[in-house]
Amino acid sequence: GDYTVTLLSDLNGKQHVLFELRVPWATFSAGLHRGLDLRKSAKETIEGKKREMEALAEG
């Protein structure tokens, strides 16, 4: 199966999926075994998305 990383945003009390990242489970577990810091890259991706959203909101 796939390992899905989902970023939810709370807008007006409703949760919206900003984006979903699908990673094949084999790739994900192999990455863990290699000691890759997946959380770091996910955090950077999320922060990038957040900046994009904020830029869009500001028009």
N, C-alpha and C positions, 0 to 999 in steps of 0.2 A: 504494500500500500504506500500511499504518499504521506509525508508529514506536512501538515498545513500550518503555516504561520499566518495568523489573522490579526490585522490591526483594526480595532473598533474605535469609532469616534462617537462621543455622546453629543448629539445635536437635539436641542429642544426636548431633552429627556428621552429621546429615542436613540437606540444604538444603530449606527450605520457602519457597514464594512467599508473602510477606506481602500484597502487592498488586501489581497490574499497571495501568499507566496507558497507555491507548491514545490516541495522538495522530495524527490524519490527517497523512500526510507533508507535504502542502501547507501545513497550518497550522504544522507544526514548522519547515519551511524558511522560511516567510514570517516566523515569529517570529525566526529567526536573522537574516534580512535586516534586520528592524526593530531588531535589537540588543537584543532582550529577554533579560534574564538568566534563562533557563529553569532553569539549575542552581540558582540561589538559591531559586526557588519549589519546585523538586523537593526541595532540601535541607530547606526548612521543612516540606514535606509529610512527608518521611521522619522528621524529628525529632518531628513531631506524632504520627505513627503509633507511633514508638518509645515515646513517653510513654504512649500509649493501652495498648500492650502491657505496659509495665511496671506500669501501674495495674491492669490485669487480672491480672497475675501476683501482685501484692501482695494481690489480693482486696479 
